[in-house]
């Protein structure tokens, strides 16, 4: 009985949508969405280690001529995966070896983030130690836990977001 109900519902849907067609704009949007999905899949397979760099490069070369948006979608996907706090070497491999992009500026940006973060962390730790000392809490074993400081977490998040915006818009990679 349930199968008959499902079938009749499906028949109704098919009947109502029989004469509907997609506009060129809708077709283009769907195609772009499918391409972005393929790009995400290629990058994820490389990250997971299920394909090597030469296979990834071959897949991209094969599709590049058919898909004008492929390279910009691939660069955008990689930029969105780069995390100034994280391990990014695998993404740099694709940018350098497959897309032949110079990543020195991007690496420098991440190094600046890490240096600035370290400097601010050191300052915040010293400030926290001074505050603890004012409350007669001191000693060699006293180590402030910045991760529990909401103000530090907010400052750290703002700094990271600042650098993430710069990374995501890395036009020097897109224009090459």
PEHU-V286209 format. One record per pair of residues at least 4 apart in sequence whose C-alpha atoms are under 7 Angstrom apart, sorted by the first residue. I is the first residue (numbers start at 1). J is the second residue. Records with the same first field share a line. If there is no record, write none. Layout:
I: J + J
//
This chain:
1: 5
2: 6
3: 7
4: 8
5: 9
6: 10
7: 11
8: 12
9: 13
10: 14
11: 15
12: 16
13: 17
14: 18
22: 26 + 27
23: 27
24: 28
25: 29
26: 30
27: 31
28: 32
29: 33
30: 34
31: 35
32: 36
33: 37
34: 38
35: 39
36: 40 + 73
37: 41
38: 42
39: 43 + 74
40: 44 + 77
41: 45
42: 46 + 56
43: 47
44: 48
45: 49 + 50 + 51
46: 50 + 51 + 52
47: 90
51: 55 + 56
52: 56
53: 57
54: 58
55: 59
56: 60
57: 61 + 98
58: 62
59: 63
60: 64
63: 67
64: 68 + 70
69: 73
70: 74
71: 75
72: 76 + 174
73: 77
74: 78
75: 79 + 174
76: 80
77: 81
78: 82 + 91
79: 167 + 168
80: 168
82: 88
83: 88
84: 110 + 113
88: 92
89: 93
90: 94
91: 95
92: 96 + 103
93: 97
94: 98 + 99
95: 99 + 100 + 101
96: 100 + 101 + 102 + 103
101: 173 + 176
103: 107
104: 108
105: 109
106: 110 + 167
107: 111
108: 112
109: 113
110: 114
111: 115
112: 116
113: 117 + 163
114: 118
115: 119
116: 120
117: 121
118: 122
119: 123
120: 124
121: 125
122: 126
123: 127
124: 128
125: 129 + 144
126: 130
127: 131
128: 132 + 144
129: 133 + 144
130: 134
131: 135
132: 136 + 137 + 138
133: 137 + 138
138: 142
146: 152
147: 153
149: 153
150: 154
151: 155
152: 156
153: 157
154: 158
155: 159
156: 160
157: 161
158: 162
159: 163
160: 164
161: 165
162: 166
163: 167
164: 168
165: 169
166: 170
170: 174
171: 175
172: 176
//
